[in-house]
Amino acid sequence: MSCEEMTVQVLKESGHRLTPQRLMVVSAVRHAEGHVSASDITNSIKETYPYIDTSTIYRTLGALKDMRLVSETDMGGGEAIYEWIEPSRHHHLVCRNCDGVVLLDNRHISQLGEQIIAEHGFLADLDHFAIVGLCEDCRPAAEEAS
């Protein structure tokens, strides 16, 4: 089954209508290389279909997020970014000084999730997020300044 067919099946099973606009949004996110903002998605779709409404894009992103197919993350830039996360999970370490981004393997976060369940009985949604701080290169200068 192709990735498009699988996505259509997931949308159908969740009760969402399969409109051409919704499928364009799904395709734009799924085939983006890395993270994209809603405005990136809008600009991408408007190249071929200038009549797409921004509210359609946000509603579709919200539905995909609810289905845990897309993550919404604030990488410290003020605008939420989206990424297709199914099937693999990963996270980011974002340097607040140089804006560098390092991928963080999910095993670190899954351990945190297990601890939260064990201590609090709480099942946390830890699919994708960014941890902001200082990278190895920027940390010495920041430590000297303080």
C-alpha positions in Angstrom: 0.0 0.0 0.0 1.4 3.4 -1.0 1.8 6.2 1.6 -1.1 8.1 0.0 -3.4 5.1 0.1 -2.5 4.5 3.7 -3.3 8.1 4.6 -6.6 8.0 2.7 -7.5 4.9 4.6 -6.6 6.5 8.0 -8.7 9.6 7.1 -11.7 7.5 6.0 -11.5 5.3 9.2 -11.5 8.5 11.3 -14.6 9.8 9.6 -12.9 12.7 7.8 -14.1 13.6 4.3 -11.6 13.2 1.5 -11.7 16.6 -0.2 -9.1 17.5 -2.9 -8.0 20.4 -0.6 -7.5 18.1 2.4 -5.5 15.7 0.3 -3.3 18.5 -1.0 -2.5 19.5 2.6 -1.8 15.9 3.6 0.5 15.5 0.5 2.3 18.8 1.2 3.1 17.9 4.8 3.9 14.2 4.1 6.3 15.0 1.3 7.9 18.0 2.9 11.6 17.6 3.7 11.5 18.2 7.5 9.4 20.8 9.2 7.0 23.2 7.5 4.9 26.1 8.7 1.3 26.6 7.7 2.4 29.5 5.5 4.9 27.2 3.8 2.1 24.7 3.1 -0.2 27.5 1.9 2.5 28.8 -0.5 3.3 25.3 -1.8 -0.4 24.5 -2.5 -1.2 27.9 -4.0 1.4 27.3 -6.7 -0.9 24.7 -8.3 -4.2 25.5 -6.6 -4.6 29.3 -5.8 -8.0 28.9 -4.3 -7.0 27.1 -1.1 -8.3 28.7 2.0 -5.9 29.1 5.0 -8.6 28.0 7.4 -8.8 24.7 5.5 -5.1 24.2 6.0 -5.3 24.9 9.7 -8.4 22.6 10.1 -6.6 19.8 8.2 -3.4 20.2 10.2 -5.5 20.1 13.4 -7.2 16.9 12.3 -3.9 15.3 11.4 -2.5 16.3 14.7 -5.4 14.8 16.6 -4.8 11.6 14.7 -1.2 11.8 15.7 0.0 11.7 12.1 1.4 15.3 12.2 3.3 17.0 15.0 3.0 20.7 15.9 6.1 22.1 17.5 7.3 25.5 18.6 11.0 25.6 17.7 11.4 29.0 19.4 10.7 31.0 16.2 7.2 32.1 17.1 5.4 30.2 14.4 4.3 26.6 14.9 5.9 24.1 12.5 4.5 20.8 11.4 6.1 17.5 10.5 4.8 14.1 9.4 5.7 11.9 12.3 4.2 8.5 11.5 5.8 6.0 11.9 9.0 7.2 13.5 9.3 9.6 16.5 12.1 12.0 17.1 12.7 15.3 19.0 14.9 18.3 18.7 17.5 20.2 20.8 17.4 23.8 19.7 20.2 26.2 20.5 18.7 29.6 21.6 21.9 31.3 20.6 22.9 30.0 17.2 19.5 28.4 16.3 21.3 25.1 15.6 19.1 22.0 15.7 20.2 18.5 16.8 17.9 15.5 16.5 17.2 13.7 19.8 16.4 10.0 19.6 13.0 9.0 20.9 14.6 6.5 23.3 15.4 9.3 25.7 11.8 10.6 25.7 10.2 7.2 25.8 12.1 6.6 29.1 10.7 9.8 30.4 7.2 8.7 29.4 7.7 5.4 31.2 8.8 7.2 34.4 5.7 9.5 34.2 3.4 6.5 33.9 5.1 4.7 36.7 5.1 7.7 39.1 1.9 9.4 38.2 -0.2 7.0 36.2 -0.3 9.6 33.5 0.1 8.7 29.8 1.8 11.7 28.2 1.7 12.5 24.5 5.4 12.8 23.8 5.3 12.4 20.1 7.5 15.3 19.0 8.8 18.4 20.7 11.8 20.8 21.0 14.0 21.4 24.0 15.5 24.8 23.9 18.9 25.5 25.5 22.5 26.1 24.6 24.5 23.8 22.2 28.0 22.5 23.1 29.6 25.3 21.0 27.6 28.2 22.5 27.6 27.1 26.1 31.2 28.1 27.1 30.6 31.8 26.0 27.3 31.9 27.8 28.9 30.5 30.9 31.7 33.1 30.8 29.2 35.9 30.4 27.3 34.9 33.5 
